[in-house]
């Protein structure tokens, strides 16, 4: 028996089968690694009671190297079989946006820092574009996705049970100690945790509807429970909204109706938030509403952001070269700038921050790819009869992302877990509209 086994292994067929198995294991491991690296990061469970927590320079080089390695390896593994899918990104919107990014890097107030940060974003885009191409079949994608999500959730829950001081906000946190008791898992803030968990609720629903009778409900339940304990009001409200909105979009039969359903509430949300600082009429409407449209004082940051955009409306300040820069830190206090504006890390609005860093043309190019094209892709897939539960999952995550961006800033944010998950959904819709997924 051992002799026969040896002959089989040494035969050309045996060697070929062995190579296939090794390649399969490698693709599976790479798929898991690509999802877990941005979700968990190389420095999870931060000690928020440490005043030096903001100094993460020591792990930055390893993060760049890790994403660079995954980007190269994933390209090598999918290039031969899926060259057509990768070539589909060579299109007018992507070329225009890529060209504008290059101009923006040159015109940045800090070209070196902007270029360095964009390199990581480019690597993240590559892994997001290739990760969905690693599974050979839809069934394999479901199994691997379930494994990745359950692994991530297990780490988060393990942190809560074993090391609550590093996975639940504490009263001893240096900043935002008022969040004590809110779960944050591997992340450094409950807002990130709640957003990711909300997106995983949609993944769980997809797995359930794809036949994963055990994994699907388990993922959904674990994500919902964790989301509840983060006490993330915005993410929780958006989950309910998106579940309803996605059904309405799916039921609509024309692109115009779908566009109205998707974008009308989004426009209203932004008009009643950042719009209130530039229009007295909108401000009056906002004050008459039974809730705070400034979202706890963010209006001061928005005013400063709009004033700054007016100074550099075309090229912006450079890719991630505004907040935390000398320009902001040295702002004249005599300009009625709220004290916390100068230490803000973002404006809590992805569209506003994109205009700040990329300029208004850059914002428009970005929206064409991230906000407009995905709905067109979904509509095209439905028109071609290629609508699937997978496309519905991508639709939900994408909708959640474009609405969350009105409350938080994550667009193009390098290896940010919310940005990565949103980007995968955008690319997923891109693929679903062009290639068969089942």
C-alpha positions as CSV (number, residue, x, y, z in Angstrom):
1,X,0.0,0.0,0.0
2,X,2.9,2.4,0.9
3,X,4.6,1.4,-2.4
4,X,1.4,2.3,-4.4
5,X,1.0,5.6,-2.6
6,X,4.6,6.5,-3.4
7,X,4.1,5.6,-7.0
8,X,1.0,7.7,-7.2
9,X,2.6,10.7,-5.5
10,X,5.6,10.5,-7.9
11,X,3.5,10.1,-11.0
12,X,2.8,13.1,-13.3
13,X,-0.9,12.9,-12.4
14,X,-0.1,12.7,-8.7
15,X,2.3,15.7,-8.9
16,X,-0.4,17.7,-10.8
17,X,-3.0,16.9,-8.2
18,X,-0.6,17.8,-5.4
19,X,0.1,21.2,-7.0
20,X,-3.6,21.8,-7.3
21,X,-4.1,21.0,-3.6
22,X,-1.3,23.3,-2.6
23,X,-2.6,26.1,-4.8
24,X,-6.1,25.6,-3.2
25,X,-4.7,25.8,0.3
26,X,-2.7,28.9,-0.6
27,X,-5.7,30.6,-2.1
28,X,-7.8,29.9,1.0
29,X,-5.1,31.1,3.4
30,X,-4.6,34.2,1.3
31,X,-8.4,34.9,1.2
32,X,-8.6,34.7,5.0
33,X,-5.5,36.8,5.5
34,X,-6.7,39.5,3.2
35,X,-9.9,39.9,5.2
36,X,-8.4,39.5,8.7
37,X,-5.5,41.9,8.2
38,X,-7.6,45.1,7.8
39,X,-10.3,43.8,10.2
40,X,-8.0,42.9,13.0
41,X,-4.8,44.8,12.0
42,X,-1.4,44.1,13.4
43,X,-2.0,46.0,16.6
44,X,-5.5,45.0,17.9
45,X,-6.8,45.6,21.4
46,X,-5.2,48.9,21.9
47,X,-4.7,50.1,25.5
48,X,-6.7,53.4,25.4
49,X,-5.5,54.2,28.9
50,X,-2.0,54.8,27.5
51,X,-1.4,58.4,26.6
52,X,1.1,57.4,23.9
53,X,-1.4,55.3,22.0
54,X,-1.5,57.8,19.1
55,X,2.1,57.0,18.3
56,X,1.8,53.9,16.1
57,X,4.9,54.6,14.0
58,X,6.5,51.3,15.1
59,X,3.9,49.2,13.4
60,X,3.5,51.2,10.3
61,X,6.3,49.7,8.3
62,X,5.1,46.2,9.0
63,X,1.6,47.1,7.9
64,X,2.9,48.5,4.6
65,X,5.0,45.4,4.1
66,X,2.1,43.1,4.9
67,X,-0.3,44.7,2.5
68,X,2.4,44.9,-0.2
69,X,3.1,41.2,0.1
70,X,-0.6,40.3,0.0
71,X,-1.1,42.5,-3.0
72,X,1.7,40.9,-5.0
73,X,0.9,37.4,-4.0
74,X,-2.8,37.8,-4.8
75,X,-2.0,39.3,-8.2
76,X,0.2,36.4,-9.0
77,X,-2.5,33.9,-8.1
78,X,-5.3,35.5,-10.0
79,X,-3.6,37.1,-13.0
80,X,-3.7,34.2,-15.3
81,X,-7.3,33.1,-14.8
82,X,-8.9,36.4,-14.2
83,X,-6.9,38.9,-16.4
84,X,-10.2,40.0,-18.0
85,X,-11.7,40.9,-14.7
86,X,-8.6,43.0,-13.7
87,X,-8.5,44.7,-17.1
88,X,-12.1,45.8,-16.5
89,X,-10.8,48.5,-14.2
90,X,-8.9,50.1,-17.1
91,X,-11.9,52.4,-17.8
92,X,-12.5,56.1,-18.2
93,X,-13.7,56.8,-14.6
94,X,-10.7,54.9,-13.0
95,X,-8.2,56.5,-15.4
96,X,-9.5,60.0,-14.7
97,X,-9.6,59.4,-10.9
98,X,-6.1,57.9,-11.0
99,X,-4.7,60.7,-13.0
100,X,-6.3,63.3,-10.6
101,X,-4.8,61.4,-7.6
102,X,-1.3,61.7,-9.3
103,X,-1.8,65.5,-9.8
104,X,-3.1,65.8,-6.2
105,X,0.0,64.1,-4.8
106,X,2.2,66.6,-6.6
107,X,0.1,69.6,-5.5
108,X,-0.2,68.4,-1.9
109,X,0.9,70.6,1.0
110,X,3.0,67.6,2.0
111,X,3.8,65.5,-1.1
112,X,6.0,63.0,0.7
113,X,3.4,62.1,3.3
114,X,0.5,62.0,0.8
115,X,2.5,59.7,-1.5
116,X,3.4,57.4,1.3
117,X,-0.2,57.1,2.5
118,X,-1.5,56.6,-1.0
119,X,0.9,53.6,-1.5
120,X,-0.9,51.8,1.2
121,X,-4.3,52.7,-0.2
122,X,-3.2,51.4,-3.6
123,X,-2.1,48.0,-2.0
124,X,-5.5,47.8,-0.3
125,X,-7.3,48.4,-3.6
126,X,-5.3,45.6,-5.2
127,X,-6.2,43.1,-2.4
128,X,-9.8,44.2,-2.5
129,X,-9.9,43.7,-6.3
130,X,-8.3,40.2,-6.1
131,X,-9.8,38.7,-3.0
132,X,-13.2,37.9,-4.6
133,X,-11.3,36.2,-7.5
134,X,-9.5,33.7,-5.3
135,X,-12.4,31.3,-4.7
136,X,-13.0,29.0,-7.7
137,X,-16.7,28.7,-7.2
138,X,-19.6,30.6,-5.5
139,X,-19.9,27.8,-3.0
140,X,-16.2,28.1,-2.2
141,X,-16.6,31.8,-1.7
142,X,-19.4,31.2,0.7
143,X,-17.4,28.7,2.8
144,X,-14.3,30.9,2.8
145,X,-16.2,34.1,3.7
146,X,-18.0,32.3,6.5
147,X,-14.7,31.1,7.9
148,X,-13.1,34.6,7.7
149,X,-16.1,36.3,9.4
150,X,-16.4,33.7,12.1
151,X,-12.7,33.8,12.8
152,X,-12.9,37.6,13.2
153,X,-16.0,37.4,15.4
154,X,-14.3,34.8,17.6
155,X,-11.3,37.1,18.2
156,X,-13.6,40.0,19.1
157,X,-15.7,37.9,21.5
158,X,-12.6,36.3,23.0
159,X,-11.3,39.8,23.7
160,X,-14.4,40.8,25.5
161,X,-14.4,37.7,27.6
162,X,-10.7,37.4,28.3
163,X,-9.4,41.0,28.2
164,X,-12.3,43.4,28.6
165,X,-10.0,46.2,29.5
166,X,-8.6,46.1,26.0
167,X,-11.9,45.4,24.1
168,X,-14.4,47.5,26.1
169,X,-14.2,51.2,26.6
170,X,-13.1,52.0,30.1
171,X,-13.5,55.0,32.4
172,X,-9.7,55.2,32.5
173,X,-9.4,55.8,28.8
174,X,-7.4,58.9,28.1
175,X,-9.9,60.2,25.6
176,X,-13.7,59.7,25.5
177,X,-13.9,58.1,28.9
178,X,-17.6,58.8,28.7
179,X,-17.9,55.7,26.4
180,X,-17.1,53.4,29.3
181,X,-18.9,50.1,28.9
182,X,-19.3,50.3,25.1
183,X,-17.8,47.3,23.3
184,X,-15.1,48.0,20.8
185,X,-13.6,44.5,20.2
186,X,-10.2,44.6,18.4
187,X,-10.8,48.2,17.3
188,X,-9.8,51.4,19.1
189,X,-13.2,52.9,19.0
190,X,-16.8,51.7,19.2
191,X,-17.8,53.6,16.1
192,X,-15.5,51.5,14.0
193,X,-16.7,48.3,15.8
194,X,-20.4,49.2,15.3
195,X,-19.9,50.0,11.6
196,X,-18.0,46.7,10.8
197,X,-20.5,44.7,12.8
198,X,-23.4,46.3,10.9
199,X,-21.8,45.3,7.6
200,X,-21.3,41.7,8.9
201,X,-25.0,41.6,9.6
202,X,-25.5,41.9,5.9
203,X,-22.9,39.2,5.3
204,X,-24.8,36.9,7.7
205,X,-28.1,37.5,5.9
206,X,-26.4,36.7,2.6
207,X,-24.9,33.4,3.9
208,X,-28.4,32.4,5.3
209,X,-30.0,33.0,1.9
210,X,-27.2,31.1,0.1
211,X,-27.9,27.9,2.0
212,X,-25.5,28.2,5.0
213,X,-28.1,27.1,7.5
214,X,-25.7,27.0,10.4
215,X,-23.0,29.6,9.6
216,X,-25.4,32.2,8.3
217,X,-27.6,32.5,11.4
218,X,-24.6,32.3,13.6
219,X,-22.8,35.2,11.9
220,X,-25.9,37.3,11.9
221,X,-26.7,36.6,15.6
222,X,-23.1,37.3,16.7
223,X,-22.8,40.5,14.7
224,X,-26.2,41.8,16.0
225,X,-25.4,41.1,19.6
226,X,-22.0,42.8,19.3
227,X,-23.5,45.7,17.5
228,X,-26.0,46.1,20.3
229,X,-23.3,46.2,23.0
230,X,-21.3,48.8,21.1
231,X,-24.3,51.1,21.6
232,X,-23.6,52.6,18.2
233,X,-26.8,54.4,17.5
234,X,-26.0,55.6,14.0
235,X,-24.9,52.2,12.8
236,X,-27.9,50.5,14.3
237,X,-30.3,52.9,12.8
238,X,-28.6,52.6,9.4
239,X,-28.9,48.8,9.5
240,X,-32.6,49.0,9.8
241,X,-32.8,51.8,7.1
242,X,-30.6,49.9,4.7
243,X,-32.5,46.6,5.1
244,X,-35.7,48.4,4.0
245,X,-34.1,50.6,1.4
246,X,-32.3,47.6,-0.3
247,X,-35.6,45.8,-0.6
248,X,-37.2,48.9,-2.2
249,X,-34.3,49.3,-4.6
250,X,-34.5,45.6,-5.6
251,X,-38.2,45.9,-6.2
252,X,-37.9,49.0,-8.4
253,X,-37.8,48.2,-12.1
254,X,-36.0,51.3,-13.5
255,X,-32.7,53.0,-12.8
256,X,-34.4,56.3,-12.3
257,X,-36.5,55.0,-9.5
258,X,-33.6,53.2,-7.9
259,X,-31.5,56.4,-8.1
260,X,-34.2,58.4,-6.4
261,X,-34.6,55.8,-3.7
262,X,-30.8,55.7,-3.0
263,X,-29.8,59.3,-3.4
264,X,-32.7,61.4,-2.3
265,X,-32.5,60.5,1.4
266,X,-28.7,60.8,1.2
267,X,-28.9,64.3,-0.2
268,X,-31.4,65.3,2.5
269,X,-29.2,63.8,5.2
270,X,-26.2,65.9,4.0
271,X,-28.3,69.1,3.5
272,X,-29.6,68.8,7.1
273,X,-26.1,68.2,8.5
274,X,-23.2,69.9,6.8
275,X,-25.7,72.0,4.7
276,X,-26.8,73.9,7.8
277,X,-23.5,75.7,8.2
278,X,-23.6,77.2,4.7
279,X,-27.3,78.0,4.4
280,X,-29.4,80.1,6.9
281,X,-32.6,78.5,5.5
282,X,-31.2,74.9,6.1
283,X,-29.9,76.0,9.5
284,X,-33.4,77.2,10.5
285,X,-35.0,74.0,9.3
286,X,-32.3,72.0,11.2
287,X,-33.1,73.9,14.4
288,X,-36.8,73.1,14.1
289,X,-36.2,69.4,14.0
290,X,-36.6,67.3,17.2
291,X,-33.0,66.1,17.1
292,X,-29.5,67.7,16.9
293,X,-28.5,68.1,13.3
294,X,-25.0,69.2,14.4
295,X,-24.4,65.8,15.8
296,X,-22.9,67.0,19.1
297,X,-21.1,70.1,18.0
298,X,-19.7,68.9,14.7
299,X,-20.9,72.1,13.0
300,X,-17.8,74.0,14.2
301,X,-15.6,71.5,12.3
302,X,-17.8,71.7,9.3
303,X,-17.6,75.5,9.2
304,X,-13.8,75.3,9.4
305,X,-13.7,72.7,6.7
306,X,-15.9,74.7,4.3
307,X,-13.8,77.8,4.9
308,X,-10.6,75.8,4.2
309,X,-12.1,74.3,1.0
310,X,-12.8,77.9,-0.3
311,X,-9.1,78.6,-0.1
312,X,-8.0,75.6,-2.2
313,X,-11.2,74.4,-4.1
314,X,-9.4,72.8,-7.1
315,X,-6.5,70.8,-5.8
316,X,-7.4,70.6,-2.2
317,X,-4.7,70.1,0.5
318,X,-3.4,66.8,-0.6
319,X,-4.2,63.2,0.0
320,X,-4.7,62.9,3.8
321,X,-2.6,66.1,4.3
322,X,-5.1,68.3,6.0
323,X,-6.3,67.2,9.4
324,X,-3.4,67.1,11.9
325,X,-1.3,69.3,9.6
326,X,0.5,72.6,10.7
327,X,-2.2,74.5,8.7
328,X,-4.9,73.2,11.1
329,X,-2.8,73.2,14.3
330,X,-1.7,76.8,13.7
331,X,-5.1,78.1,12.9
332,X,-5.7,81.6,14.3
333,X,-7.9,81.3,17.5
334,X,-9.2,84.8,16.7
335,X,-11.2,83.4,13.8
336,X,-13.8,82.0,16.3
337,X,-12.5,78.5,15.8
338,X,-13.7,76.0,18.4
339,X,-10.8,74.6,20.5
340,X,-11.4,71.0,19.4
341,X,-11.4,71.9,15.7
342,X,-7.6,72.1,15.7
343,X,-7.2,68.6,17.2
344,X,-9.9,67.0,15.0
345,X,-8.7,64.0,13.0
346,X,-11.5,64.4,10.4
347,X,-14.7,66.3,9.8
348,X,-17.1,63.3,10.4
349,X,-18.2,63.5,6.8
350,X,-16.5,61.6,4.1
351,X,-17.7,63.8,1.3
352,X,-16.5,67.0,3.0
353,X,-13.1,65.4,3.8
354,X,-12.7,64.2,0.2
355,X,-13.2,67.8,-1.1
356,X,-10.7,69.0,1.5
357,X,-8.0,66.6,0.5
358,X,-8.7,66.0,-3.2
359,X,-10.4,69.2,-4.2
360,X,-13.8,69.5,-5.7
361,X,-12.8,67.8,-9.0
362,X,-11.4,64.9,-7.0
363,X,-14.6,64.6,-5.0
364,X,-16.6,64.4,-8.2
365,X,-14.3,61.8,-9.7
366,X,-14.4,59.8,-6.5
367,X,-18.2,59.9,-6.3
368,X,-18.5,58.7,-9.9
369,X,-16.7,55.5,-8.8
370,X,-17.9,55.0,-5.3
371,X,-21.4,56.5,-5.3
372,X,-22.8,56.5,-8.8
373,X,-21.2,53.5,-10.6
374,X,-22.2,50.8,-8.0
375,X,-25.9,51.5,-8.4
376,X,-25.5,51.5,-12.2
377,X,-23.7,48.1,-11.8
378,X,-26.4,46.7,-9.7
379,X,-29.1,47.9,-12.2
380,X,-27.1,46.4,-15.1
381,X,-26.8,43.0,-13.3
382,X,-30.5,42.9,-12.7
383,X,-31.3,43.9,-16.3
384,X,-29.1,41.0,-17.5
385,X,-30.8,38.5,-15.2
386,X,-27.6,38.2,-13.1
387,X,-29.2,39.4,-9.9
388,X,-28.0,37.1,-7.1
389,X,-28.0,37.1,-3.2
390,X,-24.3,38.0,-3.5
391,X,-25.2,41.1,-5.5
392,X,-27.8,41.9,-2.9
393,X,-25.2,41.7,-0.1
394,X,-22.9,44.0,-2.0
395,X,-25.8,46.4,-2.5
396,X,-26.6,46.5,1.2
397,X,-23.0,47.1,2.3
398,X,-22.6,49.8,-0.4
399,X,-25.7,51.6,0.7
400,X,-24.7,51.4,4.3
401,X,-21.3,52.9,3.4
402,X,-22.5,55.9,1.4
403,X,-24.9,56.8,4.2
404,X,-22.4,56.2,6.9
405,X,-20.0,58.5,5.0
406,X,-22.4,61.3,5.8
407,X,-21.6,60.8,9.5
408,X,-18.1,59.5,9.5
409,X,-15.0,59.8,7.3
410,X,-13.5,56.6,5.9
411,X,-13.4,57.1,2.1
412,X,-9.9,56.2,0.7
413,X,-8.7,55.8,4.3
414,X,-5.9,53.4,3.6
415,X,-6.3,50.1,5.6
416,X,-9.4,51.3,7.6
417,X,-11.6,48.2,8.1
418,X,-14.8,50.1,7.2
419,X,-13.2,51.5,4.0
420,X,-11.9,48.0,3.1
421,X,-15.3,46.3,3.5
422,X,-17.0,49.0,1.6
423,X,-14.5,48.9,-1.2
424,X,-15.0,45.1,-1.5
425,X,-18.7,45.7,-2.0
426,X,-18.0,48.4,-4.7
427,X,-15.7,46.0,-6.5
428,X,-18.1,43.1,-6.0
429,X,-20.9,45.1,-7.7
430,X,-18.4,45.9,-10.5
431,X,-17.8,42.2,-11.1
432,X,-21.4,41.1,-10.7
433,X,-22.5,43.4,-13.5
434,X,-19.8,42.2,-15.9
435,X,-19.2,38.5,-15.1
436,X,-21.3,35.5,-14.1
437,X,-21.1,34.8,-10.4
438,X,-22.8,31.4,-10.3
